[in-house]
């Protein structure tokens, strides 16, 4: 646009030169209209030059000459920054203005409509949000964040008192009879273990027996009797729910459940075991792998916009959106909360934002602010030069016509 405006000014100068030459050498042949052309071009040059000077004076000294009241923006950039900051404060960042504008906003309803009927998963908004979330997560310090996550998990686990929970679970299992399959499985396991280690038991009896017993072969008889008696006892316990062995085991389980719930010493022992397990290197490695798997899953979900609205999580979000659309009370409460947050933010941080704007503009060098403003409004300013050239030419024609009448 600057080139077009400058070329138009040059063209007017060329037209003026030709018209002036025509008036001097061929006035009789060309007639009175050549005077109008010369008047148009002459006034157009004046208008174009005047507007060129005005536009240029905003950003720099015309032709590099330090004429007073030129290069207005570079000389007044600090005042421009202060004025812009005051404009923001007075029109956007005062609590009264924020509250008045927030009254007209239904943020909860808009969120509800978005969640209940989300736009196409391939939309720019969702792709951009997913990419932003993935970039933020990827930029975080993985090692430091992993240590924080592991520490948080360990802290939460240490805060849990497992002893009463285990005791209550045992009580519930006994009341509902869910301990019977476990008891049966333990008896079956003991019987199989006894069979598998029969040779070891016989060897132990043989080693403990005296020389006379071994010489007479009574050690083998004794070992067989022990194995047979134990197997018989386990078989009877497996077949009879009221067997004394099972009753003794039940009494032990009931006593353990009671101690876990009410005995501080037992609860302290369980707590120490819990802390030892949490501090175990294998447990630490497991928590670290758990964090890495969770982080990778989150990154995959963030990079895939479709995943965010898939499955139960997506159903939950859609249900939340429907509730926000239909429940006027919840919508009112959320909008009121949003207004309070916005007003509180404006009251607490409005002045800080204003100072940030003012100090940022003050920190720019004169050339930076000049270039940014010229890029923003320079095209329209060049139209002013073009319009000034054309309007000046028309005014010159009018003045020339009036002059010929008098």
C-alpha positions in Angstrom: 0.0 0.0 0.0 2.9 2.3 0.6 4.2 1.6 -2.9 0.8 2.3 -4.4 0.4 5.6 -2.5 3.9 6.7 -3.5 3.4 5.7 -7.2 0.1 7.7 -7.2 2.0 10.7 -5.9 4.7 10.3 -8.6 2.0 9.9 -11.2 0.3 13.2 -10.1 3.7 14.9 -10.4 4.2 13.5 -14.0 0.6 14.6 -14.9 1.3 18.1 -13.5 4.5 18.3 -15.5 2.8 17.3 -18.7 -0.1 19.6 -18.1 2.2 22.5 -17.3 4.1 21.9 -20.5 0.8 21.7 -22.5 -0.4 25.0 -21.1 2.9 26.7 -22.0 3.3 25.3 -25.5 -0.1 24.2 -26.8 -2.6 26.2 -24.8 -4.6 27.3 -27.9 -4.9 23.7 -29.2 -5.7 22.0 -25.9 -8.3 24.5 -24.7 -9.4 25.3 -21.2 -9.6 21.6 -20.0 -5.8 21.4 -19.7 -6.1 24.0 -16.9 -8.4 21.7 -15.0 -5.9 18.8 -15.4 -3.1 20.9 -14.2 -5.1 22.2 -11.2 -6.1 18.6 -10.3 -2.6 17.3 -10.4 -1.1 20.3 -8.6 -3.6 20.0 -5.7 -3.3 16.2 -5.7 0.5 16.6 -5.1 -0.1 19.0 -2.3 -2.7 16.7 -0.7 -0.6 13.6 -1.1 2.6 15.2 0.2 0.7 16.7 3.2 -0.8 13.3 4.1 2.6 11.6 3.5 4.1 14.0 6.0 1.3 13.4 8.5 1.5 9.6 8.3 5.3 9.5 8.4 5.4 12.0 11.3 3.5 9.4 13.4 6.3 6.9 13.2 9.5 8.7 12.3 11.1 12.0 11.3 10.2 12.7 7.6 13.3 12.3 5.5 15.3 11.9 8.7 15.0 15.6 9.6 14.2 16.1 13.3 11.2 18.5 12.7 9.4 19.3 16.0 6.3 17.2 16.7 7.3 14.3 14.5 8.2 10.7 15.4 5.3 11.0 17.8 4.9 7.3 18.7 8.6 6.6 19.5 8.9 9.8 21.6 5.7 9.0 23.5 5.8 5.2 23.9 5.9 5.3 27.7 2.9 7.5 27.8 1.1 5.2 25.3 1.9 2.2 27.5 0.5 4.0 30.6 -2.6 5.1 28.7 -3.2 1.6 27.4 -2.8 0.2 30.9 -5.2 2.7 32.3 -7.7 1.9 29.5 -7.5 -1.8 30.4 -8.0 -1.1 34.1 -10.9 1.3 33.7 -12.8 -0.7 31.0 -11.9 -4.3 31.7 -10.2 -5.0 35.0 -12.2 -3.2 37.7 -14.4 -5.5 39.9 -17.6 -3.6 39.0 -17.0 -3.9 35.2 -16.1 -7.6 35.5 -19.2 -8.3 37.6 -21.4 -6.4 35.2 -20.1 -8.3 32.2 -20.1 -11.7 33.9 -23.8 -11.3 34.7 -24.6 -11.8 31.0 -22.4 -14.9 30.7 -23.8 -18.4 31.2 -20.5 -20.2 31.6 -22.1 -23.3 33.2 -24.6 -23.6 30.3 -21.9 -23.2 27.7 -19.8 -25.9 29.4 -22.9 -28.1 29.7 -23.7 -27.8 26.0 -20.1 -28.5 25.0 -19.9 -31.6 27.2 -23.3 -33.0 26.3 -22.8 -32.5 22.6 -19.1 -32.1 22.0 -18.0 -31.0 18.5 -16.3 -33.2 16.0 -13.4 -35.0 17.6 -11.2 -33.9 14.7 -12.0 -30.3 15.3 -9.3 -27.7 15.7 -10.2 -26.9 19.3 -9.9 -30.4 20.5 -6.8 -31.1 18.5 -5.2 -28.0 19.9 -6.2 -28.7 23.4 -4.9 -32.3 23.2 -1.6 -31.1 21.7 -1.2 -28.5 24.4 -1.9 -31.0 27.2 0.5 -33.5 25.7 3.2 -30.8 25.2 2.8 -29.7 28.8 3.0 -33.2 30.2 6.0 -34.0 28.0 7.8 -30.9 29.1 7.5 -31.6 32.8 10.6 -33.0 34.5 9.9 -36.8 34.4 12.3 -37.7 37.2 11.3 -35.0 39.6 7.6 -35.5 38.9 8.0 -39.3 39.3 9.6 -38.7 42.8 6.7 -36.4 43.7 4.1 -39.0 42.6 5.9 -41.8 44.4 6.2 -39.7 47.5 2.5 -38.8 47.4 1.5 -42.5 46.9 3.7 -43.6 49.8 2.4 -40.9 52.0 -1.2 -41.9 51.3 -0.4 -45.5 51.9 1.3 -44.8 55.2 -1.7 -42.8 56.3 -4.0 -45.8 55.9 -4.5 -47.9 59.0 -4.8 -51.4 57.4 -5.2 -53.4 60.7 -8.9 -52.4 61.4 -9.7 -52.9 57.7 -8.3 -56.4 57.7 -10.1 -57.2 60.9 -13.4 -56.0 59.6 -12.9 -57.9 56.4 -12.2 -61.1 58.4 -15.4 -60.5 60.5 -17.5 -60.0 57.4 -16.0 -63.1 55.8 -16.8 -65.2 58.9 -20.4 -63.9 59.2 -21.2 -64.6 55.5 -19.4 -68.0 55.5 -16.9 -66.9 52.9 -14.1 -68.3 55.0 -15.2 -71.9 54.4 -13.7 -72.3 50.9 -10.5 -70.7 52.1 -10.3 -73.1 55.1 -11.0 -76.1 52.8 -8.3 -74.9 50.4 -5.8 -74.6 53.3 -6.6 -78.2 54.5 -6.2 -79.5 51.0 -2.9 -77.7 50.5 -1.6 -79.1 53.9 -2.5 -82.6 52.9 -0.7 -82.3 49.6 2.3 -80.7 51.2 2.4 -83.5 53.7 2.4 -86.1 50.9 5.1 -84.2 48.9 7.4 -84.1 52.0 6.8 -87.6 53.3 10.4 -88.6 52.5 11.8 -85.6 54.4 9.6 -86.4 57.5 10.8 -90.0 57.4 14.4 -88.9 57.2 13.9 -86.5 60.2 12.4 -89.2 62.3 15.2 -91.6 61.3 17.8 -88.9 62.2 16.2 -88.1 65.6 15.7 -91.8 66.6 18.3 -93.6 68.7 20.6 -96.3 67.4 18.5 -99.2 68.9 15.3 -97.8 67.3 17.0 -97.5 64.0 18.4 -101.0 64.3 15.0 -102.6 65.1 13.3 -100.6 62.2 10.9 -98.9 64.6 11.8 -95.5 63.2 10.1 -96.3 59.9 7.1 -97.6 61.7 7.0 -94.4 63.8 7.3 -92.2 60.7 4.5 -94.0 58.9 2.3 -93.7 62.0 2.9 -90.0 62.2 2.2 -89.5 58.5 -0.9 -91.6 58.6 -2.2 -89.9 61.7 -1.7 -86.4 60.2 -3.3 -87.4 56.9 -6.3 -88.9 58.8 -6.7 -85.8 60.9 -6.6 -83.6 57.8 -9.1 -85.8 56.0 -11.5 -85.7 58.9 -11.2 -81.9 59.2 -11.9 -81.6 55.5 -15.0 -83.8 55.7 -16.4 -82.4 59.1 -17.1 -78.7 59.4 -17.3 -79.1 63.2 -14.0 -80.8 63.5 -11.9 -79.7 66.5 -9.1 -78.6 64.2 -11.4 -76.3 62.2 -13.0 -75.0 65.4 -9.5 -74.1 66.8 -8.6 -72.5 63.5 -11.9 -70.5 63.6 -11.2 -69.4 67.1 -7.7 -68.2 66.0 -9.2 -66.3 63.1 -11.8 -64.6 65.2 -9.2 -63.7 67.8 -7.0 -62.2 65.1 -9.9 -60.2 63.7 -10.7 -58.8 67.2 -7.1 -58.0 67.9 -6.7 -56.3 64.5 -9.6 -54.0 65.3 -9.1 -53.3 69.0 -5.6 -54.1 70.1 -3.1 -51.2 69.6 -0.1 -53.5 69.8 -1.3 -55.6 66.9 -2.2 -52.5 64.9 1.3 -51.2 65.5 2.8 -54.4 64.3 0.7 -54.3 61.1 1.7 -50.6 60.7 5.4 -51.5 60.9 4.9 -54.3 58.4 3.2 -51.8 56.1 6.0 -49.3 56.4 8.6 -52.0 55.7 6.7 -53.1 52.6 6.4 -49.5 51.3 10.2 -48.8 51.9 11.2 -52.0 50.2 13.2 -51.4 47.0 10.9 -53.8 45.1 7.9 -51.8 46.2 9.5 -48.5 45.2 10.4 -50.0 41.8 6.8 -51.1 41.4 5.4 -47.6 42.2 7.9 -46.1 39.7 6.8 -48.5 37.0 3.2 -47.7 37.9 3.8 -43.9 37.4 5.6 -44.5 34.1 2.8 -46.6 32.8 0.2 -44.0 33.9 2.2 -41.2 32.4 2.5 -43.0 29.0 -1.2 -43.8 29.1 -2.0 -40.1 29.7 0.3 -39.0 26.9 -1.3 -41.5 24.5 -4.8 -40.3 25.5 -3.8 -36.6 25.2 -2.3 -37.2 21.7 -5.5 -38.9 20.6 -8.5 -36.6 20.9 -10.9 -39.5 20.5 -9.7 -41.2 23.7 -10.7 -38.4 25.9 -14.4 -39.0 25.2 -14.3 -42.7 25.0 -15.6 -45.3 27.5 -17.0 -44.5 30.9 -15.1 -41.3 31.3 -16.8 -39.9 28.2 -20.2 -41.1 29.4 -19.6 -39.4 32.7 -18.6 -36.1 30.9 -21.8 -36.3 28.8 -23.9 -36.9 31.8 -22.3 -34.0 33.6 -23.1 -31.8 30.5 -26.7 -32.9 30.4 -27.1 -32.1 34.1 -25.6 -28.6 33.6 -28.0 -28.0 30.8 -31.1 -29.2 32.6 -30.5 -28.3 36.3 -31.0 -24.6 36.7 -30.0 -24.6 40.3 -26.6 -26.2 39.7 -26.1 -23.8 36.7 -26.9 -20.8 38.9 -24.5 -21.9 41.6 -21.7 -22.5 39.1 -22.2 -19.2 37.3 -22.2 -17.4 40.6 -19.0 -19.1 41.6 -17.4 -18.2 38.2 -18.5 -14.6 38.8 -16.9 -14.5 42.2 -13.7 -16.0 40.9 -13.5 -13.5 38.1 -14.3 -10.5 40.3 -11.9 -11.7 42.9 -9.2 -12.1 40.3 -9.8 -8.6 39.0 -9.8 -7.2 42.5 -6.6 -9.0 43.5 -4.6 -9.0 40.3 -6.1 -6.1 38.2 -3.4 -3.6 39.3 -0.7 -6.2 38.7 -1.9 -6.8 35.2 -2.0 -3.1 34.5 1.5 -2.7 35.8 2.6 -5.6 33.6 1.2 -4.0 30.5 2.7 -0.6 31.3 6.1 -2.1 32.2 6.1 -4.3 29.1 5.5 -1.4 26.8 8.1 0.7 28.6 10.6 -2.2 28.2 10.2 -2.2 24.4 12.6 -0.2 22.4 11.2 2.6 20.2 11.8 0.7 17.0 9.9 -2.3 18.2 6.7 -0.5 19.2 6.9 1.6 16.0 7.1 -1.5 13.8 4.3 -3.3 15.7 1.9 -0.3 15.5 2.8 0.4 11.9 2.1 -3.3 11.0 -1.2 -3.1 12.7 -2.6 0.2 11.2 -0.1 1.0 8.4 -2.4 -0.3 5.6 -5.2 2.1 6.6 -2.7 5.0 6.9 -1.6 4.4 3.3 -5.2 4.6 2.3 -5.2 8.0 3.9 -2.4 9.1 1.6 -4.3 7.8 -1.4 -7.5 9.5 -0.4 -5.6 12.7 0.4 -4.1 12.7 -3.1 -7.5 12.2 -4.8 -9.5 14.5 -2.5 -6.8 17.2 -2.9 -7.0 16.9 -6.7 -10.8 17.3 -6.6 -10.5 20.4 -4.3 -7.9 21.8 -6.8 -10.4 21.4 -9.7 -13.2 23.2 -7.6 -10.9 26.0 -6.8 -9.7 26.3 -10.4 -13.4 26.4 -11.6 -14.4 29.0 -9.1 -11.4 31.1 -10.1 -12.4 31.0 -13.7 -15.8 32.3 -12.9 -14.5 35.4 -11.1 
